[in-house]
Amino acid sequence: MKIAVIGQSLFGQEVYCHLKKEGYEVVGVFTVPDKNGKADPLGLEAEKDGVPVFKFPRWREKGRVLPDVLAKYQALGAELNVLPFCSQFIPMEVINAPRHGSIIYHPSLLPRHRGASAINWTLIHGDKKGGFTIFWADDGLDTGDLLLQRECEILPDDTVSTLYNRFLFPEGIKGMVQAVRLIAEGKAPRVPQPEEGATYEGIQKKETAKINWEQPAEAIHNWIRGNDKVPGAWTEACGQKLTFFNSTLNTAGLVPEGEALPIPGAHRPGVVTKAGLILFGNDDRMLLVKNIQLEDGKMMPASHFFRAEDNSTLELTEAELATMEAVRSAWKRILPNVLEVEDSTDFFKSGAASVDVVRLVEEVKELCDGVELENEDVYMATTFKDFIQLLVRKLRGDDKEGECIIDYVEKEVNKLTLRMPHQLFIGGTFVDAEGAKTFETINPTDGSVSAGPAASFSSLPLLPHPWSACPSTPLYDTGVGGDPGPGESLLGHKRTADHRQSSLQQ
């Protein structure tokens, strides 16, 4: 079966490679024109294999297909069009031309979240399930018959990037190959999309990503993670536009100490703490933001927002200078339009995209024996000088600021030394209970008092809502109310052990 691949990006490249590996004949690849002198990964890969590559800036003009474009496509004799990720509008003369038609990948469970920003809106709406659809192209917007769907659980703190990298990207590649296989075998279904549950949302852009503070904390959290990384949820504060990344809900009910950050329109001022920036919804619940991007593009840990900028520069050893030059070469490979990578060269202003971040991180890890480098680090240090300084600090182990201070209890077990924390973890730090009060722990296997360390005792004055995550249960002596009192957790654990012992006897 002769296949034409129409698309772009690393996803398109991987689908192309897997189709070739499966033995399918790819007769042509259609991708986007080079940007800033940089070719798309899909086109680069096809050129290596000698497959014809076409980079049409557009397929039609004034609503009509361009004759020259159509002629070049028809000359290939494709029997199936595969559109793994396509940002261009493809005319119906091309969509309907092959004997088997055209199939498209869409990163949502259609008919829900039709449109170009499906992953964003899946998270913004707080969906518990996500996934992708491969469907038969028609003349509507994501309305064609369903061929294949795969779903996954959405985690509470998933972002566009994490959901895409964990499931939509790797499983989507497999799904596209499976869809082509079903077509080749004559087993591909065509299931009309139901209108019930159908939604359409517009494309998310920076100007539409401003945070609405008249919402509960969970809705604000979903808005931030649904715009992370692109286009980025933002607000105005301290006289500039601040963009927030890496949000998580804070359910502890305790506001850590920190410095207030007034935010116009917000229900309460934010609080810059050691853990990050605490924000509030109009329900007084909290969320925590780990990273902030300033209006000039500089990214920083939210906990550093009020800190003076550290302009100190490390003196590099000979070995570190050699590493710097190796990393400089990696930047040159990734940024072909940059003649010389200098200290001031900005990774993103030089044309790099998110796919290049992944490539840079992997190349540097390989150069530096698996140094602990994350995609986030590239956004934190966008110039070559800042990136090298960050990398050297990581290689020296000087980047471990702000770690928790933990009072471990050591215990020898089976010739091993175990180090166990025993304090309460509240507001990002380990603390003792009031009056250093503790309680003994129960061995769950036999109900006996454990020989392990005594644990700090949590009480209501220390933690305003210690039982907010605990449902009422008959294991606790609840008395008149439905919640356990400050002294009843040990009783609950003991009854659990007694119940287990009773079950064993029965």
Secondary structure, DSSP 4 states (H G I P E B T S, - for coil): -EEEEE--HHHHHHHHHHHHHTT-EEEEEE-PPPBTTB--HHHHHHHHTT--EE--S-SEETTEE-HHHHHHHHTT--SEEEESS--SPPPHHHHT-STT-EEEEESS-TTTTBSTTHHHHHHHTT-SEEEEEEEE--SSSS-SPEEEEEEEEPPTT--HHHHIIIIIHHHHHHHHHHHHHHHHTT----BPPPSTT--B-PPP-GGG-B--SSS-HHHHHHHHHHTTTTT-EEEEETTEEEEEEEEEEE-S------EEE--TT-SS-EEE-SS-EEEE-TTS-EEEEEEEE-TTS-EEEGGGTTSPP----PPPPHHHHHHHHHHHHHHHHH-TT-SS--TT-BTTTTT--HHHHHHHHHHHHHHTTS----HHHHHH--BHHHHHHHHHHHHHT---TTPPP--EEEEEETTEEEEEE-SEEETTEEEPPGGG-EE--B-TTT-PBPSSPPEEPP-TTT-S-TTTT----TTS--TTSSS--TT-HHHHHHHHHHHHHHHHH-
